[in-house]
Amino acid sequence: MSRYCTGMAAQEFKQRHRYITTLKPSRQSNGTYKVYGQYDISNINTQVFVCKYNARGMFRSVEKD
């Protein structure tokens, strides 16, 4: 899930894969999953985002957090 999230975030936010960092999937109380990530948008600013997956692990969305 983390690698897929990296790819989707790179595409959505027009960043290179190597500049994106993602964490391990986190299972939510309702059975869905989230993968948190970030990338630098400047020398002093970092953009945080979250990829959301359904309970079966199917990708749903990537959103800035």
mmCIF file as gemmi writes it, N, C-alpha and C atoms, coordinates in Angstrom:
data_model
loop_
_atom_site.group_PDB
_atom_site.id
_atom_site.type_symbol
_atom_site.label_atom_id
_atom_site.label_alt_id
_atom_site.label_comp_id
_atom_site.label_asym_id
_atom_site.label_entity_id
_atom_site.label_seq_id
_atom_site.pdbx_PDB_ins_code
_atom_site.Cartn_x
_atom_site.Cartn_y
_atom_site.Cartn_z
_atom_site.occupancy
_atom_site.B_iso_or_equiv
_atom_site.pdbx_formal_charge
_atom_site.auth_seq_id
_atom_site.auth_asym_id
_atom_site.pdbx_PDB_model_num
ATOM 1 N N . MET Axp A 1 ? 0.815 -1.203 0 1 0 ? 1 A 1
ATOM 2 C CA . MET Axp A 1 ? 0 0 0 1 0 ? 1 A 1
ATOM 3 C C . MET Axp A 1 ? 0.856 1.263 0 1 0 ? 1 A 1
ATOM 4 N N . SER Axp A 2 ? 1.949 1.238 0.744 1 0 ? 2 A 1
ATOM 5 C CA . SER Axp A 2 ? 2.795 2.425 0.846 1 0 ? 2 A 1
ATOM 6 C C . SER Axp A 2 ? 3.401 2.804 -0.502 1 0 ? 2 A 1
ATOM 7 N N . ARG Axp A 3 ? 3.884 1.815 -1.25 1 0 ? 3 A 1
ATOM 8 C CA . ARG Axp A 3 ? 4.485 2.108 -2.557 1 0 ? 3 A 1
ATOM 9 C C . ARG Axp A 3 ? 3.44 2.627 -3.534 1 0 ? 3 A 1
ATOM 10 N N . TYR Axp A 4 ? 2.266 2.049 -3.506 1 0 ? 4 A 1
ATOM 11 C CA . TYR Axp A 4 ? 1.192 2.508 -4.384 1 0 ? 4 A 1
ATOM 12 C C . TYR Axp A 4 ? 0.809 3.94 -4.02 1 0 ? 4 A 1
ATOM 13 N N . CYS Axp A 5 ? 0.75 4.219 -2.736 1 0 ? 5 A 1
ATOM 14 C CA . CYS Axp A 5 ? 0.441 5.567 -2.262 1 0 ? 5 A 1
ATOM 15 C C . CYS Axp A 5 ? 1.486 6.564 -2.762 1 0 ? 5 A 1
ATOM 16 N N . THR Axp A 6 ? 2.747 6.179 -2.702 1 0 ? 6 A 1
ATOM 17 C CA . THR Axp A 6 ? 3.818 7.044 -3.196 1 0 ? 6 A 1
ATOM 18 C C . THR Axp A 6 ? 3.598 7.384 -4.665 1 0 ? 6 A 1
ATOM 19 N N . GLY Axp A 7 ? 3.274 6.379 -5.456 1 0 ? 7 A 1
ATOM 20 C CA . GLY Axp A 7 ? 3.036 6.605 -6.877 1 0 ? 7 A 1
ATOM 21 C C . GLY Axp A 7 ? 1.844 7.505 -7.15 1 0 ? 7 A 1
ATOM 22 N N . MET Axp A 8 ? 0.774 7.272 -6.432 1 0 ? 8 A 1
ATOM 23 C CA . MET Axp A 8 ? -0.428 8.09 -6.62 1 0 ? 8 A 1
ATOM 24 C C . MET Axp A 8 ? -0.192 9.532 -6.169 1 0 ? 8 A 1
ATOM 25 N N . ALA Axp A 9 ? 0.541 9.703 -5.074 1 0 ? 9 A 1
ATOM 26 C CA . ALA Axp A 9 ? 0.852 11.052 -4.588 1 0 ? 9 A 1
ATOM 27 C C . ALA Axp A 9 ? 1.774 11.773 -5.572 1 0 ? 9 A 1
ATOM 28 N N . ALA Axp A 10 ? 2.747 11.063 -6.116 1 0 ? 10 A 1
ATOM 29 C CA . ALA Axp A 10 ? 3.655 11.663 -7.095 1 0 ? 10 A 1
ATOM 30 C C . ALA Axp A 10 ? 2.872 12.177 -8.297 1 0 ? 10 A 1
ATOM 31 N N . GLN Axp A 11 ? 1.941 11.388 -8.749 1 0 ? 11 A 1
ATOM 32 C CA . GLN Axp A 11 ? 1.109 11.775 -9.89 1 0 ? 11 A 1
ATOM 33 C C . GLN Axp A 11 ? 0.188 12.944 -9.536 1 0 ? 11 A 1
ATOM 34 N N . GLU Axp A 12 ? -0.476 12.854 -8.411 1 0 ? 12 A 1
ATOM 35 C CA . GLU Axp A 12 ? -1.447 13.883 -8.005 1 0 ? 12 A 1
ATOM 36 C C . GLU Axp A 12 ? -0.79 15.229 -7.727 1 0 ? 12 A 1
ATOM 37 N N . PHE Axp A 13 ? 0.364 15.21 -7.063 1 0 ? 13 A 1
ATOM 38 C CA . PHE Axp A 13 ? 1.001 16.449 -6.632 1 0 ? 13 A 1
ATOM 39 C C . PHE Axp A 13 ? 2.178 16.855 -7.511 1 0 ? 13 A 1
ATOM 40 N N . LYS Axp A 14 ? 2.381 16.131 -8.622 1 0 ? 14 A 1
ATOM 41 C CA . LYS Axp A 14 ? 3.441 16.434 -9.592 1 0 ? 14 A 1
ATOM 42 C C . LYS Axp A 14 ? 4.818 16.495 -8.931 1 0 ? 14 A 1
ATOM 43 N N . GLN Axp A 15 ? 5.137 15.435 -8.203 1 0 ? 15 A 1
ATOM 44 C CA . GLN Axp A 15 ? 6.423 15.3 -7.519 1 0 ? 15 A 1
ATOM 45 C C . GLN Axp A 15 ? 7.124 14.039 -8.015 1 0 ? 15 A 1
ATOM 46 N N . ARG Axp A 16 ? 8.412 13.965 -7.822 1 0 ? 16 A 1
ATOM 47 C CA . ARG Axp A 16 ? 9.148 12.742 -8.149 1 0 ? 16 A 1
ATOM 48 C C . ARG Axp A 16 ? 9.021 11.774 -6.983 1 0 ? 16 A 1
ATOM 49 N N . HIS Axp A 17 ? 8.976 10.491 -7.307 1 0 ? 17 A 1
ATOM 50 C CA . HIS Axp A 17 ? 8.835 9.452 -6.276 1 0 ? 17 A 1
ATOM 51 C C . HIS Axp A 17 ? 9.882 9.589 -5.175 1 0 ? 17 A 1
ATOM 52 N N . ARG Axp A 18 ? 11.104 9.897 -5.556 1 0 ? 18 A 1
ATOM 53 C CA . ARG Axp A 18 ? 12.194 9.93 -4.572 1 0 ? 18 A 1
ATOM 54 C C . ARG Axp A 18 ? 12.054 11.04 -3.539 1 0 ? 18 A 1
ATOM 55 N N . TYR Axp A 19 ? 11.208 12.026 -3.81 1 0 ? 19 A 1
ATOM 56 C CA . TYR Axp A 19 ? 11.016 13.124 -2.863 1 0 ? 19 A 1
ATOM 57 C C . TYR Axp A 19 ? 9.851 12.882 -1.905 1 0 ? 19 A 1
ATOM 58 N N . ILE Axp A 20 ? 9.177 11.756 -2.066 1 0 ? 20 A 1
ATOM 59 C CA . ILE Axp A 20 ? 8.005 11.447 -1.251 1 0 ? 20 A 1
ATOM 60 C C . ILE Axp A 20 ? 8.34 10.371 -0.228 1 0 ? 20 A 1
ATOM 61 N N . THR Axp A 21 ? 7.914 10.593 1.004 1 0 ? 21 A 1
ATOM 62 C CA . THR Axp A 21 ? 8.104 9.627 2.083 1 0 ? 21 A 1
ATOM 63 C C . THR Axp A 21 ? 6.733 9.18 2.573 1 0 ? 21 A 1
ATOM 64 N N . THR Axp A 22 ? 6.554 7.864 2.714 1 0 ? 22 A 1
ATOM 65 C CA . THR Axp A 22 ? 5.29 7.345 3.241 1 0 ? 22 A 1
ATOM 66 C C . THR Axp A 22 ? 5.569 6.413 4.412 1 0 ? 22 A 1
ATOM 67 N N . LEU Axp A 23 ? 4.593 6.305 5.296 1 0 ? 23 A 1
ATOM 68 C CA . LEU Axp A 23 ? 4.677 5.408 6.443 1 0 ? 23 A 1
ATOM 69 C C . LEU Axp A 23 ? 3.981 4.095 6.123 1 0 ? 23 A 1
ATOM 70 N N . LYS Axp A 24 ? 4.033 3.162 7.052 1 0 ? 24 A 1
ATOM 71 C CA . LYS Axp A 24 ? 3.338 1.885 6.893 1 0 ? 24 A 1
ATOM 72 C C . LYS Axp A 24 ? 1.831 2.111 6.99 1 0 ? 24 A 1
ATOM 73 N N . PRO Axp A 25 ? 1.034 1.241 6.369 1 0 ? 25 A 1
ATOM 74 C CA . PRO Axp A 25 ? -0.427 1.377 6.452 1 0 ? 25 A 1
ATOM 75 C C . PRO Axp A 25 ? -0.919 1.307 7.896 1 0 ? 25 A 1
ATOM 76 N N . SER Axp A 26 ? -1.917 2.106 8.183 1 0 ? 26 A 1
ATOM 77 C CA . SER Axp A 26 ? -2.522 2.155 9.51 1 0 ? 26 A 1
ATOM 78 C C . SER Axp A 26 ? -3.976 1.718 9.386 1 0 ? 26 A 1
ATOM 79 N N . ARG Axp A 27 ? -4.344 0.649 10.074 1 0 ? 27 A 1
ATOM 80 C CA . ARG Axp A 27 ? -5.727 0.169 10.017 1 0 ? 27 A 1
ATOM 81 C C . ARG Axp A 27 ? -6.584 1.005 10.964 1 0 ? 27 A 1
ATOM 82 N N . GLN Axp A 28 ? -7.699 1.48 10.458 1 0 ? 28 A 1
ATOM 83 C CA . GLN Axp A 28 ? -8.609 2.313 11.223 1 0 ? 28 A 1
ATOM 84 C C . GLN Axp A 28 ? -9.641 1.446 11.942 1 0 ? 28 A 1
ATOM 85 N N . SER Axp A 29 ? -10.333 2.018 12.909 1 0 ? 29 A 1
ATOM 86 C CA . SER Axp A 29 ? -11.311 1.257 13.697 1 0 ? 29 A 1
ATOM 87 C C . SER Axp A 29 ? -12.474 0.731 12.852 1 0 ? 29 A 1
ATOM 88 N N . ASN Axp A 30 ? -12.746 1.37 11.724 1 0 ? 30 A 1
ATOM 89 C CA . ASN Axp A 30 ? -13.838 0.913 10.857 1 0 ? 30 A 1
ATOM 90 C C . ASN Axp A 30 ? -13.371 -0.11 9.814 1 0 ? 30 A 1
ATOM 91 N N . GLY Axp A 31 ? -12.103 -0.533 9.897 1 0 ? 31 A 1
ATOM 92 C CA . GLY Axp A 31 ? -11.577 -1.555 9.002 1 0 ? 31 A 1
ATOM 93 C C . GLY Axp A 31 ? -10.874 -1.023 7.768 1 0 ? 31 A 1
ATOM 94 N N . THR Axp A 32 ? -10.989 0.274 7.507 1 0 ? 32 A 1
ATOM 95 C CA . THR Axp A 32 ? -10.304 0.858 6.359 1 0 ? 32 A 1
ATOM 96 C C . THR Axp A 32 ? -8.839 1.115 6.716 1 0 ? 32 A 1
ATOM 97 N N . TYR Axp A 33 ? -8.06 1.53 5.724 1 0 ? 33 A 1
ATOM 98 C CA . TYR Axp A 33 ? -6.636 1.786 5.929 1 0 ? 33 A 1
ATOM 99 C C . TYR Axp A 33 ? -6.278 3.194 5.488 1 0 ? 33 A 1
ATOM 100 N N . LYS Axp A 34 ? -5.259 3.743 6.14 1 0 ? 34 A 1
ATOM 101 C CA . LYS Axp A 34 ? -4.695 5.027 5.744 1 0 ? 34 A 1
ATOM 102 C C . LYS Axp A 34 ? -3.18 4.884 5.683 1 0 ? 34 A 1
ATOM 103 N N . VAL Axp A 35 ? -2.591 5.575 4.725 1 0 ? 35 A 1
ATOM 104 C CA . VAL Axp A 35 ? -1.138 5.659 4.62 1 0 ? 35 A 1
ATOM 105 C C . VAL Axp A 35 ? -0.802 7.144 4.63 1 0 ? 35 A 1
ATOM 106 N N . TYR Axp A 36 ? -0.032 7.566 5.618 1 0 ? 36 A 1
ATOM 107 C CA . TYR Axp A 36 ? 0.359 8.961 5.734 1 0 ? 36 A 1
ATOM 108 C C . TYR Axp A 36 ? 1.693 9.175 5.037 1 0 ? 36 A 1
ATOM 109 N N . GLY Axp A 37 ? 1.838 10.353 4.436 1 0 ? 37 A 1
ATOM 110 C CA . GLY Axp A 37 ? 3.079 10.659 3.741 1 0 ? 37 A 1
ATOM 111 C C . GLY Axp A 37 ? 3.337 12.147 3.715 1 0 ? 37 A 1
ATOM 112 N N . GLN Axp A 38 ? 4.502 12.497 3.146 1 0 ? 38 A 1
ATOM 113 C CA . GLN Axp A 38 ? 4.874 13.9 3.051 1 0 ? 38 A 1
ATOM 114 C C . GLN Axp A 38 ? 5.908 14.105 1.961 1 0 ? 38 A 1
ATOM 115 N N . TYR Axp A 39 ? 6.034 15.363 1.529 1 0 ? 39 A 1
ATOM 116 C CA . TYR Axp A 39 ? 7.089 15.773 0.611 1 0 ? 39 A 1
ATOM 117 C C . TYR Axp A 39 ? 7.393 17.239 0.877 1 0 ? 39 A 1
ATOM 118 N N . ASP Axp A 40 ? 8.607 17.657 0.568 1 0 ? 40 A 1
ATOM 119 C CA . ASP Axp A 40 ? 9.013 19.04 0.77 1 0 ? 40 A 1
ATOM 120 C C . ASP Axp A 40 ? 8.528 19.886 -0.396 1 0 ? 40 A 1
ATOM 121 N N . ILE Axp A 41 ? 7.893 21.011 -0.086 1 0 ? 41 A 1
ATOM 122 C CA . ILE Axp A 41 ? 7.461 21.926 -1.137 1 0 ? 41 A 1
ATOM 123 C C . ILE Axp A 41 ? 8.394 23.132 -1.24 1 0 ? 41 A 1
ATOM 124 N N . SER Axp A 42 ? 9.271 23.292 -0.262 1 0 ? 42 A 1
ATOM 125 C CA . SER Axp A 42 ? 10.322 24.307 -0.291 1 0 ? 42 A 1
ATOM 126 C C . SER Axp A 42 ? 11.344 23.924 0.775 1 0 ? 42 A 1
ATOM 127 N N . ASN Axp A 43 ? 12.341 24.755 0.941 1 0 ? 43 A 1
ATOM 128 C CA . ASN Axp A 43 ? 13.371 24.47 1.946 1 0 ? 43 A 1
ATOM 129 C C . ASN Axp A 43 ? 12.829 24.496 3.367 1 0 ? 43 A 1
ATOM 130 N N . ILE Axp A 44 ? 11.706 25.183 3.577 1 0 ? 44 A 1
ATOM 131 C CA . ILE Axp A 44 ? 11.185 25.314 4.938 1 0 ? 44 A 1
ATOM 132 C C . ILE Axp A 44 ? 9.766 24.778 5.118 1 0 ? 44 A 1
ATOM 133 N N . ASN Axp A 45 ? 9.13 24.341 4.033 1 0 ? 45 A 1
ATOM 134 C CA . ASN Axp A 45 ? 7.745 23.863 4.125 1 0 ? 45 A 1
ATOM 135 C C . ASN Axp A 45 ? 7.613 22.423 3.66 1 0 ? 45 A 1
ATOM 136 N N . THR Axp A 46 ? 6.826 21.666 4.393 1 0 ? 46 A 1
ATOM 137 C CA . THR Axp A 46 ? 6.547 20.273 4.056 1 0 ? 46 A 1
ATOM 138 C C . THR Axp A 46 ? 5.043 20.1 3.884 1 0 ? 46 A 1
ATOM 139 N N . GLN Axp A 47 ? 4.652 19.39 2.827 1 0 ? 47 A 1
ATOM 140 C CA . GLN Axp A 47 ? 3.239 19.089 2.587 1 0 ? 47 A 1
ATOM 141 C C . GLN Axp A 47 ? 2.947 17.678 3.06 1 0 ? 47 A 1
ATOM 142 N N . VAL Axp A 48 ? 1.937 17.543 3.91 1 0 ? 48 A 1
ATOM 143 C CA . VAL Axp A 48 ? 1.521 16.244 4.436 1 0 ? 48 A 1
ATOM 144 C C . VAL Axp A 48 ? 0.289 15.795 3.663 1 0 ? 48 A 1
ATOM 145 N N . PHE Axp A 49 ? 0.181 14.495 3.408 1 0 ? 49 A 1
ATOM 146 C CA . PHE Axp A 49 ? -0.977 13.957 2.699 1 0 ? 49 A 1
ATOM 147 C C . PHE Axp A 49 ? -1.347 12.6 3.272 1 0 ? 49 A 1
ATOM 148 N N . VAL Axp A 50 ? -2.511 12.114 2.887 1 0 ? 50 A 1
ATOM 149 C CA . VAL Axp A 50 ? -2.97 10.798 3.337 1 0 ? 50 A 1
ATOM 150 C C . VAL Axp A 50 ? -3.618 10.07 2.162 1 0 ? 50 A 1
ATOM 151 N N . CYS Axp A 51 ? -3.261 8.806 2 1 0 ? 51 A 1
ATOM 152 C CA . CYS Axp A 51 ? -3.914 7.929 1.029 1 0 ? 51 A 1
ATOM 153 C C . CYS Axp A 51 ? -4.928 7.091 1.791 1 0 ? 51 A 1
ATOM 154 N N . LYS Axp A 52 ? -6.104 6.951 1.219 1 0 ? 52 A 1
ATOM 155 C CA . LYS Axp A 52 ? -7.164 6.184 1.873 1 0 ? 52 A 1
ATOM 156 C C . LYS Axp A 52 ? -7.49 4.942 1.056 1 0 ? 52 A 1
ATOM 157 N N . TYR Axp A 53 ? -7.694 3.83 1.764 1 0 ? 53 A 1
ATOM 158 C CA . TYR Axp A 53 ? -8.014 2.54 1.162 1 0 ? 53 A 1
ATOM 159 C C . TYR Axp A 53 ? -9.244 1.97 1.852 1 0 ? 53 A 1
ATOM 160 N N . ASN Axp A 54 ? -10.015 1.17 1.133 1 0 ? 54 A 1
ATOM 161 C CA . ASN Axp A 54 ? -11.173 0.537 1.763 1 0 ? 54 A 1
ATOM 162 C C . ASN Axp A 54 ? -10.723 -0.675 2.578 1 0 ? 54 A 1
ATOM 163 N N . ALA Axp A 55 ? -11.656 -1.38 3.171 1 0 ? 55 A 1
ATOM 164 C CA . ALA Axp A 55 ? -11.338 -2.512 4.043 1 0 ? 55 A 1
ATOM 165 C C . ALA Axp A 55 ? -10.676 -3.663 3.291 1 0 ? 55 A 1
ATOM 166 N N . ARG Axp A 56 ? -10.865 -3.715 1.987 1 0 ? 56 A 1
ATOM 167 C CA . ARG Axp A 56 ? -10.232 -4.76 1.171 1 0 ? 56 A 1
ATOM 168 C C . ARG Axp A 56 ? -8.862 -4.353 0.655 1 0 ? 56 A 1
ATOM 169 N N . GLY Axp A 57 ? -8.448 -3.138 0.99 1 0 ? 57 A 1
ATOM 170 C CA . GLY Axp A 57 ? -7.145 -2.648 0.557 1 0 ? 57 A 1
ATOM 171 C C . GLY Axp A 57 ? -7.15 -1.983 -0.803 1 0 ? 57 A 1
ATOM 172 N N . MET Axp A 58 ? -8.332 -1.673 -1.318 1 0 ? 58 A 1
ATOM 173 C CA . MET Axp A 58 ? -8.443 -0.999 -2.616 1 0 ? 58 A 1
ATOM 174 C C . MET Axp A 58 ? -8.276 0.507 -2.419 1 0 ? 58 A 1
ATOM 175 N N . PHE Axp A 59 ? -7.428 1.117 -3.245 1 0 ? 59 A 1
ATOM 176 C CA . PHE Axp A 59 ? -7.171 2.545 -3.178 1 0 ? 59 A 1
ATOM 177 C C . PHE Axp A 59 ? -8.45 3.332 -3.419 1 0 ? 59 A 1
ATOM 178 N N . ARG Axp A 60 ? -8.655 4.372 -2.607 1 0 ? 60 A 1
ATOM 179 C CA . ARG Axp A 60 ? -9.822 5.242 -2.752 1 0 ? 60 A 1
ATOM 180 C C . ARG Axp A 60 ? -9.432 6.675 -3.117 1 0 ? 60 A 1
ATOM 181 N N . SER Axp A 61 ? -8.453 7.253 -2.405 1 0 ? 61 A 1
ATOM 182 C CA . SER Axp A 61 ? -8.102 8.649 -2.685 1 0 ? 61 A 1
ATOM 183 C C . SER Axp A 61 ? -6.771 9.019 -2.052 1 0 ? 61 A 1
ATOM 184 N N . VAL Axp A 62 ? -6.217 10.13 -2.538 1 0 ? 62 A 1
ATOM 185 C CA . VAL Axp A 62 ? -5.059 10.756 -1.907 1 0 ? 62 A 1
ATOM 186 C C . VAL Axp A 62 ? -5.418 12.225 -1.737 1 0 ? 62 A 1
ATOM 187 N N . GLU Axp A 63 ? -5.226 12.737 -0.525 1 0 ? 63 A 1
ATOM 188 C CA . GLU Axp A 63 ? -5.636 14.104 -0.198 1 0 ? 63 A 1
ATOM 189 C C . GLU Axp A 63 ? -4.568 14.792 0.632 1 0 ? 63 A 1
ATOM 190 N N . LYS Axp A 64 ? -4.41 16.094 0.396 1 0 ? 64 A 1
ATOM 191 C CA . LYS Axp A 64 ? -3.534 16.882 1.262 1 0 ? 64 A 1
ATOM 192 C C . LYS Axp A 64 ? -4.161 16.928 2.637 1 0 ? 64 A 1
ATOM 193 N N . ASP Axp A 65 ? -3.325 16.856 3.648 1 0 ? 65 A 1
ATOM 194 C CA . ASP Axp A 65 ? -3.816 16.838 5.028 1 0 ? 65 A 1
ATOM 195 C C . ASP Axp A 65 ? -3.549 18.166 5.701 1 0 ? 65 A 1
